Amino acid sequence: MMVHSGYQYGCDNPFCLEISAPTFGIGGCAKLHLSDHFRTGFEGYFSTAPIKRGAQSGSHNKLFWTGALADFFWGHGKLIPYIGTTLGGGMETAFFMFEGDKHDWALEGSTVLHKQPFFAIDPYVGVEYIIGAALRLTLKADWMLALNSDGLNKPMGPRIYFGFIFAH
């Protein structure tokens, strides 16, 4: 399981609303060692970037993605550096609230909800630290390239992940 934080920026919506915000999320991975330096598996994450459009705005940009991963790793004592990529897909959900209050129960007329599927290419680099025979801490950085029917999906930006992995 890993939590992550990063920074998302860019605009590909028809309202020309520039998204420039921190993003936070959670997810995890499972990996199978196929050789002394190669492993494969799958991973999946949710990531949400709040969009500040007034004090009570509920606007946000949310990403979900999952896919098959492959990485190369090498050991150096208790440290295991790795580099790899994930190929898969996901869904971007953009919610814009132009006026109103997310804390009331009133109907909000000036809102937009848009969902867009995408193909994901997610290169990453990281390092694991061996705590014990069955537990490792991991630190990872990525920059996902999400491709949709209009081209490169935005917002985009880097993320840093921290978590733990159970080894067997």
Salt bridges, closest charged atoms under 4 A:
GLU43 OE1 - LYS140 NZ 2.90
ASP71 OD2 - LYS31 NZ 3.03
ASP71 OD1 - ARG39 NE 2.56
GLU128 OE2 - ARG39 NH2 3.11
GLU128 OE1 - ARG136 NH1 3.09
ASP142 OD1 - ARG159 NH1 3.82
